[in-house]
Amino acid sequence: MRDSWEVKSVLDLCNVKGGKRLPAGEEFDLGKTPFPYLRVTNMVNGSIDDSDLKYVKVEIEPLIRNYKISKKDLYVTIAGTLGKFGSIPSHLDNAQLTENAAKLCDINFEIIDKKYFKYYLNSRLMDKQIFREIGVGGGVPKLAIHRIQSLKVNLPKLLSEQKKIAQILSTCDTVLEQTEAAIAKYQAIKQGMLHDLFTRGIDLSTGQLREPYKDAPDLYKETELGFVPKEWEVRVVKNLLKSNKLITYGIVQPGDYISDGVYMIRSQDYTKGWNGIETIMQVHSNIDKPYERSRVYTGDILITVVGANVGRMAIVPDFLNKANISRSVARISIDSEIIDSKYCYYYLKSQITQILYANQVGGAQPVINLKSLELFELASPKEKREQIEISKRVQSINDKIYAEQQTLAKYTQLKAGLMQDLLSGVVGVEGLID
């Protein structure tokens, strides 16, 4: 740490006071009163999610008014989710604070900048201290007030330097927020696009979506799936498969994993996009041999049929050509002479809620039945060119979402590195901001 820095305890910088447990019984009003109540579930991402606020009854408020939190304060969660710090928006100034949180109040703004304080409190440097405080003993973890007070904060002696650090990190936050907003926008566009593409299709003579049924009913025909364009047909998945390639799951007992065998794809390998080849498990060729029927080839469709990730889908990439699959994964080998494989993938993925619903039994987690999947009905253009054009448009919006997700990952990592360097004093801010 630099000579121009110092170490202060939280108690040197502010007071720490707990919230208040409400009297038992009918403490919340069914409507809105002037007295919002902040629970730990409202405390997310360093601020307050007010979409599900509770409101204290008017007659109870006098009993708890000494436990309110101000917009000048910071909060910290002390039970349930531990050690998360954040700020209070102006419209919730003087809200009632749950007993599972505490407030950092009477902050000495002559010593510490509030934004710097918040960033430091939410840094890995602080996480390590909090982990040490709650990392011993049994029972339900709870962060005691006196332990919060003893936490240490590294800070530049000059407020101007603190403000510069906060400004740099705030700039990163702005980029992250903008990127998250872009992802949300593209995902919303995608949902509408999928509905339109798979119900209206594309008029190849104009390159535009067909007019909707309500405006041009003569362009559509009625089928078991509802109204679809006249140039389309409804077929079951079974009739779109390659010869002798019925839908099948894979290896039931893989045995010991080895380093020079046959790759075996598990659901977790593609749940959030494909993992690297180095993370894909390999099984002995003697295990693979009896399961030749479930080998996969480039372009095949995979779907998780059992387990926590049921319904997740992927297309087999080149680097896993001739791999095998596990028991939790099923392979769908589409005959490209009959229909575009990517069109099938995007269509089935858009209908996954219906597929899961059809396989739901009681309150149990759905397990996709392969026979049901083979008989699932799919609407598609008869002309391959339209199928391919639809696939391209879906892929285009997916590419935009992926690019924004990569940007988000990049700046998330950048911010984490900057927080570590700037808040520890390892890297100075001289010259970074005018």
C-alpha positions as CSV (number, residue, x, y, z in Angstrom):
1,M,0.0,0.0,0.0
2,R,1.2,3.5,-0.8
3,D,2.4,6.0,1.7
4,S,-0.5,8.3,0.7
5,W,-2.9,5.7,1.9
6,E,-4.2,4.7,5.3
7,V,-6.2,1.9,7.0
8,K,-9.4,2.7,8.8
9,S,-11.9,0.5,10.5
10,V,-15.5,0.7,9.5
11,L,-16.2,2.2,12.9
12,D,-13.7,5.0,12.2
13,L,-15.8,5.9,9.2
14,C,-19.4,5.5,10.3
15,N,-21.8,4.0,12.8
16,V,-23.3,0.6,12.3
17,K,-26.9,-0.1,13.5
18,G,-29.1,-3.1,13.0
19,G,-32.7,-3.2,11.6
20,K,-35.7,-4.2,13.5
21,R,-37.8,-7.4,13.6
22,L,-41.5,-6.5,13.1
23,P,-44.1,-7.6,15.7
24,A,-45.5,-11.0,14.9
25,G,-48.8,-11.3,13.2
26,E,-50.4,-9.2,10.5
27,E,-47.6,-6.7,10.3
28,F,-47.8,-5.9,6.5
29,D,-50.6,-4.0,4.9
30,L,-52.1,-5.5,1.7
31,G,-52.0,-2.1,0.0
32,K,-49.3,0.5,0.0
33,T,-48.7,2.7,3.0
34,P,-46.1,5.5,3.3
35,F,-43.8,3.0,5.1
36,P,-42.0,0.6,2.8
37,Y,-40.2,-2.4,4.4
38,L,-36.8,-3.5,3.0
39,R,-36.1,-7.2,3.1
40,V,-32.8,-9.0,2.1
41,T,-34.6,-10.2,-1.0
42,N,-35.0,-6.6,-2.1
43,M,-31.2,-6.0,-1.7
44,V,-29.6,-7.0,-5.0
45,N,-26.6,-5.7,-7.1
46,G,-25.7,-3.0,-4.7
47,S,-29.1,-1.3,-4.8
48,I,-32.7,-2.0,-4.1
49,D,-35.1,-4.0,-6.2
50,D,-38.5,-2.4,-5.4
51,S,-40.6,-4.6,-7.6
52,D,-41.8,-6.7,-4.6
53,L,-41.9,-4.3,-1.7
54,K,-43.8,-4.9,1.5
55,Y,-45.4,-2.1,3.4
56,V,-45.7,-1.7,7.2
57,K,-49.1,-1.0,8.6
58,V,-49.6,2.5,9.8
59,E,-50.4,1.5,13.4
60,I,-47.1,-0.5,13.7
61,E,-44.8,2.2,12.3
62,P,-44.4,4.2,15.6
63,L,-42.9,1.1,17.2
64,I,-40.1,0.8,14.6
65,R,-39.5,4.3,13.3
66,N,-36.0,4.4,15.0
67,Y,-34.8,1.6,12.7
68,K,-35.2,3.3,9.4
69,I,-32.5,3.8,6.8
70,S,-31.7,7.0,4.9
71,K,-30.6,7.6,1.3
72,K,-27.4,8.9,2.9
73,D,-26.7,5.5,4.4
74,L,-25.4,2.2,3.0
75,Y,-26.9,-1.2,3.9
76,V,-25.2,-4.5,4.6
77,T,-27.0,-7.9,4.7
78,I,-26.1,-9.8,7.9
79,A,-28.2,-13.0,7.6
80,G,-29.2,-15.2,4.7
81,T,-27.1,-13.6,2.0
82,L,-24.1,-12.2,4.0
83,G,-22.0,-9.2,3.5
84,K,-23.6,-7.5,0.5
85,F,-23.4,-3.7,0.7
86,G,-25.5,-1.2,-1.3
87,S,-27.2,2.1,-1.4
88,I,-30.7,3.4,-0.9
89,P,-32.5,5.2,-3.8
90,S,-34.0,8.6,-3.0
91,H,-37.6,7.4,-3.3
92,L,-37.1,4.9,-0.5
93,D,-35.5,7.4,1.9
94,N,-36.5,6.5,5.5
95,A,-37.7,3.0,4.6
96,Q,-37.9,0.4,7.4
97,L,-35.0,-2.0,7.5
98,T,-35.2,-5.7,8.2
99,E,-33.5,-7.3,11.2
100,N,-31.5,-9.3,8.7
101,A,-29.6,-6.2,7.5
102,A,-27.8,-3.3,9.1
103,K,-27.1,0.3,8.1
104,L,-23.9,2.1,7.9
105,C,-25.0,5.6,9.0
106,D,-23.5,8.9,10.0
107,I,-20.8,8.3,7.4
108,N,-17.9,10.8,7.7
109,F,-17.8,12.3,4.2
110,E,-14.8,14.4,5.2
111,I,-12.7,11.2,5.4
112,I,-14.3,8.9,2.8
113,D,-16.2,9.3,-0.5
114,K,-19.5,7.4,-0.4
115,K,-19.0,5.8,-3.8
116,Y,-15.5,4.7,-3.0
117,F,-16.7,3.3,0.3
118,K,-19.4,1.3,-1.5
119,Y,-16.9,-0.1,-4.1
120,Y,-14.4,-1.1,-1.4
121,L,-17.1,-2.8,0.8
122,N,-18.2,-4.9,-2.3
123,S,-14.6,-5.8,-3.3
124,R,-12.8,-9.1,-3.0
125,L,-10.6,-7.4,-0.4
126,M,-13.6,-7.0,1.8
127,D,-15.0,-10.4,0.9
128,K,-11.9,-12.1,2.3
129,Q,-12.3,-10.3,5.6
130,I,-16.0,-11.2,5.9
131,F,-15.3,-14.8,5.0
132,R,-12.8,-14.9,7.9
133,E,-15.4,-13.5,10.2
134,I,-18.1,-16.0,9.4
135,G,-15.9,-19.0,8.4
136,V,-15.8,-20.5,11.9
137,G,-18.4,-22.1,14.2
138,G,-21.7,-23.8,13.4
139,G,-25.3,-22.8,13.2
140,V,-26.9,-20.4,10.8
141,P,-24.2,-17.9,9.6
142,K,-24.7,-14.3,10.7
143,L,-22.5,-11.2,10.5
144,A,-22.6,-9.5,13.9
145,I,-22.6,-5.7,14.2
146,H,-19.3,-5.6,16.1
147,R,-17.6,-7.7,13.4
148,I,-18.8,-5.3,10.7
149,Q,-17.4,-2.4,12.8
150,S,-14.0,-4.1,13.0
151,L,-13.7,-4.6,9.2
152,K,-10.7,-2.7,7.7
153,V,-10.8,-0.3,4.8
154,N,-7.8,0.8,2.7
155,L,-8.2,4.3,1.4
156,P,-6.2,7.2,-0.1
157,K,-5.9,10.1,2.4
158,L,-7.0,12.5,-0.3
159,L,-10.7,12.6,-1.1
160,S,-9.9,13.6,-4.7
161,E,-8.0,10.4,-5.2
162,Q,-10.9,8.3,-3.8
163,K,-13.3,10.1,-6.1
164,K,-11.0,9.4,-9.1
165,I,-11.0,5.7,-8.3
166,A,-14.8,5.7,-7.9
167,Q,-15.2,7.5,-11.2
168,I,-13.1,4.9,-13.0
169,L,-15.1,2.0,-11.5
170,S,-18.3,3.9,-12.2
171,T,-17.4,4.2,-15.9
172,C,-17.0,0.4,-16.0
173,D,-20.4,0.0,-14.3
174,T,-22.0,2.3,-17.0
175,V,-20.5,0.1,-19.8
176,L,-21.8,-3.0,-18.0
177,E,-25.3,-1.6,-17.5
178,Q,-25.4,-0.5,-21.2
179,T,-24.3,-3.9,-22.3
180,E,-26.8,-5.7,-20.1
181,A,-29.5,-3.4,-21.5
182,A,-28.4,-4.2,-25.1
183,I,-28.6,-8.0,-24.3
184,A,-32.1,-7.6,-22.8
185,K,-33.2,-5.6,-25.9
186,Y,-31.9,-8.2,-28.4
187,Q,-33.4,-11.0,-26.4
188,A,-36.8,-9.3,-26.4
189,I,-36.4,-8.7,-30.2
190,K,-35.5,-12.4,-30.6
191,Q,-38.7,-13.6,-28.8
192,G,-40.9,-11.5,-31.1
193,M,-38.8,-12.6,-34.1
194,L,-39.1,-16.3,-33.3
195,H,-42.9,-16.1,-33.1
196,D,-43.2,-14.2,-36.3
197,L,-40.7,-16.4,-38.3
198,F,-42.2,-19.7,-37.2
199,T,-45.9,-18.6,-37.7
200,R,-45.6,-16.3,-40.8
201,G,-42.3,-17.2,-42.4
202,I,-40.7,-15.1,-45.1
203,D,-42.1,-14.2,-48.5
204,L,-39.1,-15.0,-50.7
205,S,-40.3,-12.6,-53.5
206,T,-40.0,-9.6,-51.1
207,G,-37.6,-10.8,-48.4
208,Q,-40.2,-9.6,-45.8
209,L,-42.4,-11.4,-43.3
210,R,-45.7,-12.4,-44.7
211,E,-48.7,-10.3,-43.6
212,P,-50.2,-11.7,-40.4
213,Y,-53.2,-13.9,-40.6
214,K,-55.6,-11.2,-39.3
215,D,-54.6,-8.9,-42.2
216,A,-54.3,-11.5,-44.9
217,P,-56.1,-14.8,-44.1
218,D,-56.0,-15.9,-47.7
219,L,-52.2,-16.5,-47.2
220,Y,-52.8,-19.2,-44.6
221,K,-54.3,-22.6,-44.0
222,E,-55.6,-24.2,-40.9
223,T,-53.7,-27.2,-39.5
224,E,-53.5,-29.1,-36.2
225,L,-50.9,-26.5,-35.1
226,G,-53.2,-23.6,-36.0
227,F,-52.9,-21.3,-39.1
228,V,-49.7,-21.6,-41.0
229,P,-48.7,-20.2,-44.4
230,K,-50.2,-22.2,-47.4
231,E,-46.7,-23.0,-48.6
232,W,-45.9,-24.8,-45.3
233,E,-46.6,-28.3,-44.1
234,V,-46.8,-30.0,-40.7
235,R,-44.7,-33.1,-40.1
236,V,-43.6,-35.2,-37.1
237,V,-40.0,-35.2,-36.1
238,K,-39.7,-39.0,-36.7
239,N,-40.3,-38.4,-40.5
240,L,-37.4,-35.9,-40.7
241,L,-34.7,-38.2,-39.3
242,K,-31.9,-39.9,-41.3
243,S,-32.5,-43.5,-42.2
244,N,-31.9,-45.9,-39.3
245,K,-31.2,-42.9,-36.9
246,L,-34.0,-42.8,-34.5
247,I,-33.7,-40.5,-31.5
248,T,-31.6,-42.1,-28.9
249,Y,-29.8,-41.4,-25.6
250,G,-26.3,-42.5,-24.9
251,I,-23.9,-44.3,-22.5
252,V,-25.5,-45.4,-19.3
253,Q,-22.4,-46.5,-17.3
254,P,-19.3,-44.7,-18.7
255,G,-16.9,-46.3,-16.2
256,D,-13.6,-44.5,-15.4
257,Y,-12.7,-41.5,-17.5
258,I,-9.5,-41.6,-19.4
259,S,-7.2,-39.2,-21.3
260,D,-7.0,-40.9,-24.7
261,G,-10.5,-42.4,-25.4
262,V,-13.7,-41.4,-27.1
263,Y,-15.3,-38.1,-26.2
264,M,-18.6,-38.4,-24.3
265,I,-20.8,-35.3,-24.3
266,R,-22.7,-34.6,-21.1
267,S,-25.4,-32.0,-20.6
268,Q,-23.1,-29.7,-18.7
269,D,-20.8,-29.5,-21.7
270,Y,-23.2,-27.3,-23.6
271,T,-25.6,-25.8,-21.1
272,K,-24.1,-22.3,-21.4
273,G,-22.6,-22.7,-24.8
274,W,-19.9,-25.3,-25.7
275,N,-17.1,-25.8,-23.2
276,G,-13.6,-26.2,-24.4
277,I,-12.6,-29.6,-25.8
278,E,-10.2,-30.1,-22.8
279,T,-13.2,-30.3,-20.5
280,I,-15.1,-33.0,-22.4
281,M,-14.8,-36.3,-20.7
282,Q,-13.4,-39.4,-22.6
283,V,-14.3,-43.0,-22.1
284,H,-12.6,-46.2,-23.1
285,S,-13.3,-47.5,-26.6
286,N,-14.7,-50.7,-25.1
287,I,-17.4,-48.6,-23.4
288,D,-18.1,-46.7,-26.6
289,K,-18.4,-49.8,-28.9
290,P,-21.8,-51.1,-27.7
291,Y,-23.2,-47.6,-28.1
292,E,-22.4,-47.1,-31.8
293,R,-26.1,-46.2,-32.2
294,S,-25.7,-43.0,-30.2
295,R,-22.6,-41.6,-31.8
296,V,-23.0,-38.1,-33.0
297,Y,-21.8,-36.2,-36.1
298,T,-21.3,-32.6,-37.0
299,G,-24.7,-30.9,-37.3
300,D,-26.7,-33.3,-35.2
301,I,-29.0,-31.8,-32.6
302,L,-28.6,-32.6,-28.9
303,I,-31.2,-32.2,-26.2
304,T,-30.9,-32.9,-22.5
305,V,-33.7,-35.3,-21.6
306,V,-33.2,-35.8,-17.9
307,G,-31.6,-33.9,-15.0
308,A,-31.4,-30.3,-13.9
309,N,-30.8,-29.0,-17.4
310,V,-33.6,-30.8,-19.1
311,G,-34.6,-29.2,-22.4
312,R,-31.2,-27.5,-23.1
313,M,-30.2,-27.9,-26.7
314,A,-27.1,-27.6,-28.9
315,I,-25.7,-28.5,-32.3
316,V,-22.8,-30.8,-32.5
317,P,-19.7,-28.9,-33.6
318,D,-16.9,-30.1,-35.9
319,F,-14.5,-30.8,-33.0
320,L,-16.9,-33.4,-31.6
321,N,-17.7,-35.3,-34.8
322,K,-18.0,-39.0,-34.0
323,A,-18.2,-38.4,-30.2
324,N,-20.7,-40.2,-28.1
325,I,-23.3,-39.0,-25.6
326,S,-24.2,-39.7,-22.0
327,R,-27.5,-41.1,-20.7
328,S,-28.9,-37.6,-20.0
329,V,-28.5,-36.5,-23.6
330,A,-30.5,-37.5,-26.7
331,R,-29.4,-37.2,-30.3
332,I,-31.6,-36.0,-33.1
333,S,-30.1,-36.7,-36.6
334,I,-32.0,-34.7,-39.1
335,D,-31.9,-35.7,-42.8
336,S,-30.7,-32.5,-44.6
337,E,-32.2,-33.8,-47.8
338,I,-35.6,-33.5,-46.3
339,I,-35.3,-30.4,-44.2
340,D,-32.7,-27.9,-43.0
341,S,-31.2,-29.2,-39.8
342,K,-30.7,-25.7,-38.3
343,Y,-34.3,-24.8,-39.0
344,C,-35.3,-27.9,-37.0
345,Y,-33.0,-26.9,-34.2
346,Y,-34.3,-23.4,-33.9
347,Y,-37.9,-24.5,-34.3
348,L,-37.7,-27.1,-31.6
349,K,-35.8,-24.8,-29.3
350,S,-38.5,-22.2,-29.7
351,Q,-41.1,-24.9,-28.7
352,I,-39.1,-26.3,-25.8
353,T,-41.7,-25.1,-23.3
354,Q,-44.4,-27.1,-25.1
355,I,-42.1,-30.1,-25.3
356,L,-41.5,-30.0,-21.5
357,Y,-45.2,-29.4,-20.8
358,A,-46.1,-32.5,-22.8
359,N,-43.7,-34.6,-20.7
360,Q,-44.6,-33.2,-17.3
361,V,-46.0,-35.7,-14.9
362,G,-47.7,-34.3,-11.8
363,G,-45.3,-32.0,-9.9
364,A,-42.2,-34.0,-10.9
365,Q,-39.3,-32.6,-12.9
366,P,-40.0,-33.4,-16.6
367,V,-38.1,-36.2,-18.2
368,I,-38.4,-36.0,-22.0
369,N,-39.8,-39.2,-23.5
370,L,-38.0,-40.1,-26.7
371,K,-41.1,-41.5,-28.3
372,S,-43.0,-38.3,-27.5
373,L,-40.2,-36.3,-29.0
374,E,-40.3,-38.4,-32.2
375,L,-44.0,-37.6,-32.6
376,F,-43.7,-33.9,-31.9
377,E,-45.2,-31.9,-34.7
378,L,-43.2,-29.3,-36.6
379,A,-44.4,-26.7,-39.0
380,S,-42.0,-25.8,-41.8
381,P,-41.8,-24.2,-45.3
382,K,-41.8,-26.8,-48.1
383,E,-39.1,-24.8,-49.9
384,K,-35.6,-25.3,-48.5
385,R,-34.6,-21.7,-49.3
386,E,-37.2,-20.3,-46.9
387,Q,-36.1,-22.7,-44.2
388,I,-32.5,-21.5,-44.6
389,E,-33.4,-17.9,-44.7
390,I,-35.3,-18.2,-41.4
391,S,-32.3,-20.0,-39.9
392,K,-30.0,-17.2,-41.0
393,R,-32.2,-14.5,-39.4
394,V,-32.3,-16.4,-36.1
395,Q,-28.6,-16.9,-36.2
396,S,-28.1,-13.2,-36.9
397,I,-29.8,-12.1,-33.7
398,N,-28.1,-14.9,-31.8
399,D,-24.7,-13.5,-33.0
400,K,-25.6,-10.0,-31.8
401,I,-26.6,-11.4,-28.3
402,Y,-23.4,-13.5,-28.2
403,A,-21.2,-10.4,-29.1
404,E,-22.8,-8.4,-26.3
405,Q,-22.3,-11.3,-23.9
406,Q,-18.6,-11.4,-24.8
407,T,-18.4,-7.6,-24.2
408,L,-20.1,-8.1,-20.8
409,A,-17.7,-10.8,-19.8
410,K,-14.7,-8.7,-20.9
411,Y,-15.7,-5.6,-18.9
412,T,-16.8,-7.7,-15.9
413,Q,-13.3,-9.2,-15.8
414,L,-11.7,-5.7,-16.4
415,K,-13.7,-4.2,-13.6
416,A,-12.7,-7.1,-11.2
417,G,-9.0,-6.5,-12.0
418,L,-9.3,-2.7,-11.6
419,M,-11.1,-3.1,-8.3
420,Q,-8.3,-5.3,-7.0
421,D,-5.5,-3.0,-8.2
422,L,-7.1,0.4,-7.5
423,L,-8.6,-0.4,-4.1
424,S,-5.5,-2.0,-2.8
425,G,-3.3,0.9,-3.9
426,V,-1.1,-1.3,-6.1
427,V,-1.9,0.9,-9.1
428,G,-2.3,4.7,-8.8
429,V,-4.8,6.9,-10.7
430,E,-2.4,9.7,-11.6
431,G,-3.1,10.8,-15.1
432,L,-5.9,8.3,-15.8
433,I,-8.6,11.0,-15.4
434,D,-8.1,14.7,-15.9
